[in-house]
Amino acid sequence: MTVAISTSDGPIRAVSTKKALAFVYIGYAFRYLYLLVLVPFYGRVLGAAEYGRVLAAMSLYQLVWMLAEYGFPSVGLRDIAIGKTSQRIAQIYGRHMSGRLLMTVLGAIVGLVGTLVSPLLRERPIFGILATLSGMTAAFNMGWYFQGTLRFRTSVLVEVLGFSINLAFVLLLVHRREDGFIVLGSLLGSSLIATAIAHAIALRSMDRASIRSSGTIALVRESTALFAARGLALVMSSSSTLLISVFAGAKEVGWYGAAERLVSAGLSLMVPANQVLIGTVASLVGSKDTELQAYALIRRGLVALTGLGTVMLAGVLLSAGIAVPLLLGPDFGPSVRMLRILSLMFPFAAFVQVIVGYILVPLRYDRFVSTASLVGAVATVTLTVMLGRVWGGEGVSWARTMGYMAMCLTLVAVLRREGLVRRIATR
């Protein structure tokens, strides 16, 4: 499928969805090369305890990132996708930068609280400080801008550059079990460099004289529903490592965190399709002339991604017993069972991504996205506290999986209530 993008500043530009997906997945091959090097490196050099501290800090970093960028990326991607002039695009850019500046205050407060609440981070506060600064920097990433303008190649290249710089810093500087804080410092440094380059590229393609900071409060209001959806989903996915660090020792956190990182790597296989298809579907569904194309693309995405999730589940169940000791070393034997439990959520996570990203967000059903995410988050956090205190990492693994199941059931109910099942199946 090819999408035609027209602007008042230039000729029509045709973007092939298949080519965009292919290039983005090639970019993600570099992400996996990066992970295949770093995850075993951290496990063997830092050991389970120090790696557990790093993973607790990474969980805090994700929370700060989420709060500082609020729900702005989804709103910005949607607005940029229909922004036709360089002046309008510059205005969208300006209000998003001012919105992020405002929300970094909230991110900083959460970073401070998270550092004080977790015993692992409180013992060595430099971990929490670096994680907080990294999260605030990551909130200014420009992925939403490049995806909204269908410049997927630029988005991937900037991301690969950040990975490459971080990888170089880590391999050159991390040598001892006490060097966990250097991992966080490397993340901050690479994020600063890649983000600065991304902004420089973006500014070259817009009317910089039209950049304004007006509309910040309005943007926050527009983004609140999607913030609730994205933020609550992140509670399900990323905060579990920080939560388990409150009532478990460093090694237990390391075992669970290592399994969670491997599952997150698997889930990220679905992200490239998300990057391409959200902007593409938003562009197609906005016009009656291309509405049928949008629903055809949604159907293909639903079949492809849920199928991918099922294949990934089978692959983990079969290979975890061999892959985990090989990648991380003998210290991480308890991670095998946790990884197998967490892998059960692959098909459910794929279904959630398609329904939320390709249907509800483009059609502006933001309130229902928030409702489904709230159900999943409440279930996950409640079960994490209940099961994690008794069964540690395995209990938290079951909590994560059951949280996704609850969210899927809620989304099915939403689709039936709004009559979207028939629209997706027949259009």
Secondary structure by P-SEA (a helix, b strand, c coil): cbbbbbcccccbbbbbaaaaaaaaaaaaaaaaaaaaccaaaaaaaacaaaaaaaaaaaaaaaaaaaaaacaaaaaaaaaaaacccaaaaaaaaaaaaaaaaaaaaaaaaaaaaaaaacccccccaaaaaaaaaaaaaacccaaaaaaaacaaaaaaaaaaaaaaaaaaaaaaccccccaaaaaaaaaaaaaaaaaaaaaaaaaaacccccccccaaaaaaaaaaaaaaaaaaaaaaccaaaaaaaacccaaaaaaaaaaaaaaaaaaacaaaaaaccaaaaaaaacccccaaaaaaaaaaaaaaaaaaaaaaaaaaaaccccccccccccccccaaaaaaaaacaaaaaaaaaaacccccccccaaaaaaaaaaaaaaaaaaaaaaaaaacaaaaaaaaaaaaaaaaaaaaaaaaaaaccccccccc
